[in-house]
């Protein structure tokens, strides 16, 4: 079959069109984008219809297309036109976000937003092509097994999988609003996929329903799964999805639809546990503990008041990962067995262990531990065959081969991860005659987030350049520096695990990282317990300098200025630009963002200014933008986070500022290529406070960096280079003495006489780890009228 999409076609499903290209009834083209044939309608609701389509190339691949048809709106009515325009805008934004998402549990978008026009003047169709999920939804799956409940182990696994998917959805500013078994697909390979989140029907109808709910009490979501704030008040927050997810798993664990419980109106406290299968009641002691943890978590997710539910997806994951309490008698048995096991095997593992970049010849480096000296590629965006072969040779202990391959790879593409592994391989290939020390760098490497991939690349550039310079300079002295790369995935929970793992690597003497203030805060206690120094090039939250316990050696230093300096500089700039009513967009869930706002507010107020509005970047941004005009603001201040989750919202704010003629200023988190491009286009001008930019301080660092990386160097690279240089300077003053380095290195750096000249000027430290030279520069962003390139100019 070949279906015609023209709304005015008299016979759109005529079988005679099956192999044609032009509809015989209306003359319109039957192929979408000249490559997809519409096979059949598979779903409809609200303003959207979903069709199955087939590509007309040799693959004959099957996809689906979601089509928005707004012909019902009367274009002569201003209110109707306004509603239609907002629905289209929501659809376009959804298409843009989905196009950037790359997560296995979310349907992939193959073609972005596009329109289909018709010759006869019909309303154009708004289209979005997505992958077709092969499998059944969980409602169908339950029906096929006669509503037989799932067991708790599968429930834990599935709940964690869906929560991780929701983390991606929430990160891009969407709430699903309609989670239920029918909206969760089970692929043939066992993987779950969340469908219909942010779908046109959901977004468009929710927008209209929110208007109507206030007057008519219209319900959003599905009966039995929707939380009270949705079906009573039309309100949707992150925790609304958690409620629906909890109800979904009650359905899966009991085989009973939530509406079939007699006391369902009691919300989380209805007695659903009595409907659990009888075999669950006969479980062992440990299994009962694990079951209770899941049940308690589901009840927490289904609390009546959304404020009482888990704060975010990480809280749910933490609850699922919580260790099961073990009865005392079991502990005694386990301890006894462990003691015996250690007695038989302890000496073997002691003799053959792996520590960071050092290992005994009969052992292999660990794989898939998010740490690598050269045995695995962590930056998956920079893989090529030669680099992979070089890494494979490193893992196999063939270091001379690894050197040749990595040199060849680096010559073809100057990648910092490759250069770090190359320098490590060179040290390994030197027959172990070189005296070496190892430092680690923790980068926010994430496969699904371009912002953190770029930031990781910039951080590794700084470390690689400093390591390369040092190893080349000291090659004749048989001294060298190993660098271990670790990834915390830009998430606090991962940061803590990486910190704990690095603390156990005996040859790691210091760590550079973490990227964000939040990940640094989470990891610091673990570093101090291990007496492992952390030096940060990027974390600016003021209180970080006060987190190390005074009874131990200082565990934290940073080469970047704190937020207190940045906030004051921004306030001074606004007053100097005669802007006295600023609207601040920030992330209330970020300590970095909140502390910047606090410092700006305090200093700006002292100078006679006023914060006209404090607006969240994460919730209902579209409606919140109106506060800028409503509060008579004369400038916009942007404090997005560096987790990659609010950059899209920041771009949206900048577009608003350009449309309504507002000056935009902000801190160092605006220095990403995507945001910088938008700032350069702002008609009223844009300025950001940066700790460094190319050309501000005369040095040969920028020249060498440009030659090495062949691209514009960011402050992330410069400050990471300086953090690495600070560690190298401290180690070098001790002639790379390997004894007691970990416990003493903080004393070397904290010495009042310690100083060096880096890419960003002179560097020395106060006793609490802050840099003495607190330097932040206001930089104007513009497009060069001659070259068309983006320029950063000191103000």
Helices and strands as residue ranges (DSSP letters): G 15-17, E 31-32, E 36-45, E 48-55, E 62-68, H 78-100, E 109-116, E 125-131, E 135-137, H 138-144, H 152-171, G 181-183, E 184-187, E 192-194, H 200-216, H 228-233, H 238-254, G 258-260, G 264-269, G 273-275, H 278-281, H 285-301, G 306-308, H 313-321, H 328-351, E 354-355, E 358-359, E 371-372, G 380-382, H 385-395, H 399-412, H 416-428, E 435-443, H 450-473, G 475-477, E 479-487, H 492-503, E 508-512, H 517-529, E 533-536, G 542-546, E 556-558, H 563-576, E 581-586, H 591-606, E 610-616, H 621-624, H 626-630, E 635-639, H 647-660, E 663-666, G 668-670, H 673-680, E 686-690, H 700-709, H 715-733, H 741-750, E 756-758, E 761-763, E 777-783, E 790-794
